[in-house]
Amino acid sequence: MVQTQQDIAVCAEKFSSIRCRAISVQSMSDKVIALFELTVQGDEVKVVDERHYKLVPADRIDPAALRAYRNVSAK
């Protein structure tokens, strides 16, 4: 919690013209990771969003999903 608060404070100080998006990662079972977007409200760290992803070898990524990701990333 302290690290997240410090990271957000440093980001706000150094990059005041952009919105800070603090991200945390947690390993789960079976090659799944959870990504959390965090924010500070008062003295508490709150989860803004949580997403789970399964890590797979590159050759197992669906080509259509990869194209869709590239299109979203390019915007």
N, CA, C and O atoms as a MOPAC input file, in Angstrom:
PM7 MOZYME 1SCF
protein

 N      0.82500 1    -1.18700 1     0.00000 1
 C      0.00000 1     0.00000 1     0.00000 1
 C      0.87100 1     1.25400 1     0.00000 1
 O      0.59600 1     2.19900 1    -0.73900 1
 N      1.90500 1     1.26800 1     0.81200 1
 C      2.78200 1     2.43900 1     0.89500 1
 C      3.47400 1     2.67600 1    -0.44100 1
 O      3.58600 1     3.81400 1    -0.89700 1
 N      3.93900 1     1.59500 1    -1.06700 1
 C      4.62300 1     1.74500 1    -2.36000 1
 C      3.67700 1     2.32800 1    -3.40200 1
 O      4.07300 1     3.20800 1    -4.16600 1
 N      2.44900 1     1.85900 1    -3.44700 1
 C      1.47600 1     2.38000 1    -4.41100 1
 C      1.22100 1     3.85600 1    -4.16700 1
 O      1.18200 1     4.63900 1    -5.11600 1
 N      1.04800 1     4.24600 1    -2.92200 1
 C      0.83600 1     5.65900 1    -2.59600 1
 C      2.03600 1     6.50100 1    -3.02400 1
 O      1.86500 1     7.58000 1    -3.59000 1
 N      3.24200 1     6.01500 1    -2.75900 1
 C      4.44400 1     6.75100 1    -3.14100 1
 C      4.58200 1     6.83400 1    -4.66400 1
 O      4.92800 1     7.88700 1    -5.20100 1
 N      4.31200 1     5.73400 1    -5.35200 1
 C      4.41300 1     5.72400 1    -6.81600 1
 C      3.45000 1     6.72400 1    -7.44600 1
 O      3.82600 1     7.45000 1    -8.36600 1
 N      2.22200 1     6.76600 1    -6.96400 1
 C      1.22400 1     7.69600 1    -7.50600 1
 C      1.63100 1     9.13200 1    -7.21000 1
 O      1.47100 1    10.00500 1    -8.06200 1
 N      2.15300 1     9.38700 1    -6.02200 1
 C      2.59100 1    10.73900 1    -5.66300 1
 C      3.75300 1    11.19300 1    -6.54100 1
 O      3.76800 1    12.33600 1    -6.99900 1
 N      4.72300 1    10.32000 1    -6.78100 1
 C      5.86200 1    10.67300 1    -7.63900 1
 C      5.39400 1    10.91500 1    -9.06800 1
 O      5.83600 1    11.86200 1    -9.71800 1
 N      4.51700 1    10.07400 1    -9.54700 1
 C      3.97600 1    10.23800 1   -10.90200 1
 C      3.25800 1    11.58700 1   -11.03500 1
 O      3.44600 1    12.29500 1   -12.02400 1
 N      2.44600 1    11.93700 1   -10.05100 1
 C      1.71800 1    13.20900 1   -10.08500 1
 C      2.67500 1    14.39600 1   -10.07100 1
 O      2.41500 1    15.41500 1   -10.71100 1
 N      3.77800 1    14.26400 1    -9.34200 1
 C      4.75500 1    15.35000 1    -9.26500 1
 C      5.56800 1    15.48100 1   -10.55000 1
 O      5.75500 1    16.58800 1   -11.05500 1
 N      6.04500 1    14.37000 1   -11.07600 1
 C      6.92200 1    14.40700 1   -12.25100 1
 C      6.17300 1    14.53400 1   -13.56600 1
 O      6.70200 1    15.09400 1   -14.52600 1
 N      4.96300 1    14.02800 1   -13.62600 1
 C      4.18500 1    14.00700 1   -14.86800 1
 C      2.79500 1    14.58800 1   -14.61800 1
 O      1.78800 1    13.91600 1   -14.84200 1
 N      2.74200 1    15.80900 1   -14.16600 1
 C      1.48000 1    16.41900 1   -13.73500 1
 C      0.47600 1    16.62000 1   -14.87700 1
 O     -0.71400 1    16.80400 1   -14.62100 1
 N      0.93000 1    16.58800 1   -16.11000 1
 C      0.02100 1    16.83700 1   -17.23100 1
 C     -0.67600 1    15.56800 1   -17.73500 1
 O     -1.52300 1    15.63900 1   -18.62500 1
 N     -0.32200 1    14.40900 1   -17.16900 1
 C     -0.97000 1    13.16400 1   -17.59500 1
 C     -1.55200 1    12.43100 1   -16.39000 1
 O     -1.14800 1    12.66000 1   -15.25000 1
 N     -2.49900 1    11.55600 1   -16.66100 1
 C     -3.15000 1    10.78900 1   -15.60100 1
 C     -2.31200 1     9.56500 1   -15.24600 1
 O     -1.92200 1     8.80000 1   -16.12900 1
 N     -2.04200 1     9.38200 1   -13.98700 1
 C     -1.29500 1     8.22700 1   -13.50400 1
 C     -2.21600 1     7.01600 1   -13.44300 1
 O     -3.33800 1     7.09900 1   -12.94300 1
 N     -1.73100 1     5.89600 1   -13.95600 1
 C     -2.46500 1     4.64300 1   -13.85700 1
 C     -1.55500 1     3.61800 1   -13.19300 1
 O     -0.73800 1     2.98000 1   -13.85600 1
 N     -1.69800 1     3.46600 1   -11.90200 1
 C     -0.87000 1     2.52700 1   -11.13500 1
 C     -1.35900 1     1.10900 1   -11.40700 1
 O     -2.54700 1     0.81100 1   -11.27900 1
 N     -0.42300 1     0.24000 1   -11.78400 1
 C     -0.74900 1    -1.14300 1   -12.12000 1
 C      0.00400 1    -2.07600 1   -11.18200 1
 O      1.17800 1    -1.86200 1   -10.87800 1
 N     -0.68700 1    -3.10700 1   -10.73100 1
 C     -0.09200 1    -4.14100 1    -9.89400 1
 C     -0.38100 1    -5.49100 1   -10.53100 1
 O     -1.42500 1    -5.67700 1   -11.15700 1
 N      0.54400 1    -6.43400 1   -10.37100 1
 C      0.39300 1    -7.76500 1   -10.96500 1
 C      0.48800 1    -8.81400 1    -9.87000 1
 O      1.30000 1    -8.70200 1    -8.95100 1
 N     -0.35500 1    -9.83800 1    -9.98100 1
 C     -0.30800 1   -10.95700 1    -9.04400 1
 C     -0.34500 1   -12.25800 1    -9.83300 1
 O     -1.21900 1   -12.45700 1   -10.67700 1
 N      0.60900 1   -13.14300 1    -9.55200 1
 C      0.59400 1   -14.47400 1   -10.17000 1
 C     -0.49700 1   -15.30400 1    -9.52000 1
 O     -0.69600 1   -15.28100 1    -8.30500 1
 N     -1.19300 1   -16.03600 1   -10.37100 1
 C     -2.22700 1   -16.93900 1    -9.87100 1
 C     -1.84300 1   -18.35300 1   -10.30300 1
 O     -0.68800 1   -18.58900 1   -10.65700 1
 N     -2.75700 1   -19.27100 1   -10.28400 1
 C     -2.43700 1   -20.64500 1   -10.66000 1
 C     -2.52200 1   -20.84700 1   -12.16600 1
 O     -3.15500 1   -20.06100 1   -12.87100 1
 N     -1.88100 1   -21.90900 1   -12.65900 1
 C     -1.98100 1   -22.35500 1   -14.04700 1
 C     -1.62400 1   -21.26800 1   -15.06300 1
 O     -2.34200 1   -21.07500 1   -16.04400 1
 N     -0.52200 1   -20.56400 1   -14.83200 1
 C     -0.01200 1   -19.53900 1   -15.74500 1
 C     -0.99400 1   -18.39200 1   -15.97900 1
 O     -1.00500 1   -17.78900 1   -17.05200 1
 N     -1.80400 1   -18.09800 1   -14.98800 1
 C     -2.73800 1   -16.97300 1   -15.05000 1
 C     -2.16900 1   -15.84400 1   -14.19900 1
 O     -1.66600 1   -16.07300 1   -13.09900 1
 N     -2.25600 1   -14.62200 1   -14.72300 1
 C     -1.85500 1   -13.45600 1   -13.94000 1
 C     -3.05900 1   -12.53000 1   -13.82000 1
 O     -3.91100 1   -12.46700 1   -14.70600 1
 N     -3.10400 1   -11.82300 1   -12.71000 1
 C     -4.14400 1   -10.81500 1   -12.48700 1
 C     -3.46900 1    -9.45500 1   -12.54400 1
 O     -2.45100 1    -9.23300 1   -11.88900 1
 N     -4.03900 1    -8.54000 1   -13.33100 1
 C     -3.56900 1    -7.16300 1   -13.38700 1
 C     -4.60600 1    -6.28900 1   -12.69800 1
 O     -5.80500 1    -6.41200 1   -12.94600 1
 N     -4.13300 1    -5.41800 1   -11.84000 1
 C     -5.00300 1    -4.51900 1   -11.09600 1
 C     -4.60900 1    -3.08700 1   -11.41200 1
 O     -3.42600 1    -2.74800 1   -11.37800 1
 N     -5.59200 1    -2.23900 1   -11.72000 1
 C     -5.35100 1    -0.79400 1   -11.76400 1
 C     -5.76900 1    -0.25900 1   -10.40400 1
 O     -6.86900 1    -0.53200 1    -9.92500 1
 N     -4.87000 1     0.51200 1    -9.78600 1
 C     -5.09200 1     0.98700 1    -8.42200 1
 C     -5.18700 1     2.50400 1    -8.36900 1
 O     -4.66800 1     3.20600 1    -9.23700 1
 N     -5.86000 1     2.99800 1    -7.33400 1
 C     -5.91500 1     4.43100 1    -7.06200 1
 C     -5.89000 1     4.62500 1    -5.54800 1
 O     -6.15700 1     3.69500 1    -4.78600 1
 N     -5.57100 1     5.82100 1    -5.13600 1
 C     -5.57700 1     6.14700 1    -3.70800 1
 C     -6.76900 1     7.05300 1    -3.43500 1
 O     -6.94100 1     8.07900 1    -4.09400 1
 N     -7.59100 1     6.67100 1    -2.46300 1
 C     -8.72100 1     7.47700 1    -2.00100 1
 C     -8.54000 1     7.67600 1    -0.50700 1
 O     -8.67700 1     6.74400 1     0.28500 1
 N     -8.23100 1     8.90600 1    -0.14300 1
 C     -7.93100 1     9.17300 1     1.27100 1
 C     -6.66800 1     8.44700 1     1.66400 1
 O     -5.61500 1     8.66400 1     1.06500 1
 N     -6.75700 1     7.58500 1     2.66700 1
 C     -5.60700 1     6.79800 1     3.12100 1
 C     -5.63900 1     5.36200 1     2.60100 1
 O     -4.83300 1     4.53400 1     3.02500 1
 N     -6.56400 1     5.06000 1     1.68400 1
 C     -6.73300 1     3.68300 1     1.23000 1
 C     -6.38300 1     3.52700 1    -0.24300 1
 O     -6.61800 1     4.42300 1    -1.05300 1
 N     -5.81400 1     2.36500 1    -0.57200 1
 C     -5.58000 1     1.99700 1    -1.97000 1
 C     -6.79100 1     1.19000 1    -2.41400 1
 O     -7.16600 1     0.21100 1    -1.77100 1
 N     -7.39800 1     1.60900 1    -3.52000 1
 C     -8.59700 1     0.94600 1    -4.03700 1
 C     -8.31200 1     0.35800 1    -5.40900 1
 O     -7.52400 1     0.91400 1    -6.17400 1
 N     -8.94800 1    -0.76200 1    -5.72300 1
 C     -8.84800 1    -1.38000 1    -7.04000 1
 C     -9.85900 1    -0.71700 1    -7.96800 1
 O    -11.06000 1    -0.72200 1    -7.69800 1
 N     -9.36300 1    -0.14600 1    -9.06600 1
 C    -10.22700 1     0.48700 1   -10.06800 1
 C    -10.72900 1    -0.56100 1   -11.05400 1
 O    -11.89700 1    -0.55200 1   -11.44200 1
 N     -9.82600 1    -1.47300 1   -11.45800 1
 C    -10.16600 1    -2.49800 1   -12.44200 1
 C     -9.29900 1    -3.72100 1   -12.18300 1
 O     -8.17600 1    -3.60300 1   -11.69200 1
 N     -9.82400 1    -4.88900 1   -12.51400 1
 C     -9.08400 1    -6.14700 1   -12.37000 1
 C     -9.33400 1    -6.98700 1   -13.60400 1
 O    -10.47700 1    -7.17600 1   -14.02100 1
 N     -8.25100 1    -7.49100 1   -14.18700 1
 C     -8.36400 1    -8.36200 1   -15.36100 1
 C     -7.43900 1    -9.55300 1   -15.18200 1
 O     -6.37100 1    -9.43800 1   -14.58200 1
 N     -7.85800 1   -10.70300 1   -15.71100 1
 C     -7.05800 1   -11.92400 1   -15.62100 1
 C     -6.63500 1   -12.34500 1   -17.02300 1
 O     -7.42200 1   -12.27500 1   -17.96800 1
 N     -5.37700 1   -12.78500 1   -17.14900 1
 C     -4.82700 1   -13.19600 1   -18.43600 1
 C     -4.08200 1   -14.50800 1   -18.26000 1
 O     -3.39100 1   -14.72200 1   -17.26400 1
 N     -4.23500 1   -15.38200 1   -19.24600 1
 C     -3.48700 1   -16.64300 1   -19.25000 1
 C     -2.28400 1   -16.47300 1   -20.16200 1
 O     -2.41900 1   -16.05000 1   -21.31000 1
 N     -1.12300 1   -16.79900 1   -19.65200 1
 C      0.10300 1   -16.70200 1   -20.43000 1
 C      0.23200 1   -17.94700 1   -21.30800 1
 O      0.15100 1   -19.07500 1   -20.82200 1
 N      0.43400 1   -17.72200 1   -22.60500 1
 C      0.56400 1   -18.82600 1   -23.56300 1
 C      1.75400 1   -18.55100 1   -24.47700 1
 O      2.16700 1   -17.40000 1   -24.62100 1
 N      2.30800 1   -19.59100 1   -25.09400 1
 C      3.37000 1   -19.37300 1   -26.07100 1
 C      2.85000 1   -18.53700 1   -27.24400 1
 O      1.67200 1   -18.61400 1   -27.59200 1
 N      3.72100 1   -17.75300 1   -27.84100 1
 C      3.32300 1   -16.85000 1   -28.92700 1
 C      2.63600 1   -17.57900 1   -30.07300 1
 O      1.71700 1   -17.03600 1   -30.68700 1
 N      3.06500 1   -18.79800 1   -30.37000 1
 C      2.47400 1   -19.51600 1   -31.50300 1
 C      1.07100 1   -20.04500 1   -31.20700 1
 O      0.41600 1   -20.59000 1   -32.09600 1
 N      0.60800 1   -19.88900 1   -29.97500 1
 C     -0.75500 1   -20.31600 1   -29.62000 1
 C     -1.74100 1   -19.15700 1   -29.56700 1
 O     -2.91100 1   -19.35300 1   -29.23900 1
 N     -1.27300 1   -17.93900 1   -29.88800 1
 C     -2.17100 1   -16.78500 1   -29.90000 1
 C     -2.96300 1   -16.79000 1   -31.19200 1
 O     -2.39000 1   -16.90100 1   -32.27600 1
 N     -4.26400 1   -16.67200 1   -31.08500 1
 C     -5.15200 1   -16.65200 1   -32.23800 1
 C     -4.81000 1   -15.44800 1   -33.12400 1
 O     -4.79500 1   -14.32200 1   -32.62600 1
 N     -4.53600 1   -15.64400 1   -34.41900 1
 C     -4.17500 1   -14.52900 1   -35.31000 1
 C     -5.22400 1   -13.41700 1   -35.34100 1
 O     -4.86700 1   -12.24100 1   -35.40700 1
 N     -6.49700 1   -13.76400 1   -35.29300 1
 C     -7.54700 1   -12.73700 1   -35.29500 1
 C     -7.49700 1   -11.90100 1   -34.02000 1
 O     -7.69700 1   -10.68700 1   -34.06500 1
 N     -7.23100 1   -12.54000 1   -32.89000 1
 C     -7.12000 1   -11.80300 1   -31.62400 1
 C     -5.90400 1   -10.88500 1   -31.64500 1
 O     -5.96600 1    -9.76900 1   -31.12900 1
 N     -4.81400 1   -11.33400 1   -32.22700 1
 C     -3.60700 1   -10.51800 1   -32.31900 1
 C     -3.83600 1    -9.29500 1   -33.20700 1
 O     -3.38800 1    -8.19700 1   -32.87600 1
 N     -4.53200 1    -9.47900 1   -34.33400 1
 C     -4.87000 1    -8.33700 1   -35.21500 1
 C     -5.76000 1    -7.34200 1   -34.47300 1
 O     -5.54600 1    -6.13300 1   -34.56000 1
 N     -6.74100 1    -7.83700 1   -33.75700 1
 C     -7.65300 1    -6.95800 1   -33.01100 1
 C     -6.86900 1    -6.16800 1   -31.96000 1
 O     -7.11800 1    -4.97800 1   -31.77000 1
 N     -5.92700 1    -6.81900 1   -31.27900 1
 C     -5.10600 1    -6.14700 1   -30.27500 1
 C     -4.26100 1    -5.05500 1   -30.91800 1
 O     -4.14500 1    -3.95400 1   -30.37900 1
 N     -3.67200 1    -5.36100 1   -32.06800 1
 C     -2.85700 1    -4.35700 1   -32.75800 1
 C     -3.68400 1    -3.15300 1   -33.17100 1
 O     -3.21000 1    -2.02000 1   -33.09100 1
 N     -4.90500 1    -3.38100 1   -33.60900 1
 C     -5.78300 1    -2.28200 1   -34.01500 1
 C     -6.14200 1    -1.39800 1   -32.83300 1
 O     -6.17700 1    -0.17600 1   -32.97300 1
 N     -6.41100 1    -1.98900 1   -31.66600 1
 C     -6.74200 1    -1.21900 1   -30.47400 1
 C     -5.51900 1    -0.46200 1   -29.99800 1
 O     -5.63300 1     0.70000 1   -29.60700 1
 N     -4.35200 1    -1.08700 1   -30.02100 1
 C     -3.11200 1    -0.47300 1   -29.54400 1
 C     -2.67500 1     0.69500 1   -30.41300 1
 O     -2.00900 1     1.60700 1   -29.92300 1
 N     -3.03100 1     0.68700 1   -31.68200 1
 C     -2.59300 1     1.72900 1   -32.61000 1
 C     -3.38200 1     3.01400 1   -32.45700 1
 O     -2.96000 1     4.05700 1   -32.95700 1
 N     -4.50600 1     2.96400 1   -31.78500 1
 C     -5.35900 1     4.16500 1   -31.65700 1
 C     -4.81500 1     5.15500 1   -30.68400 1
 O     -5.41800 1     6.20700 1   -30.47200 1

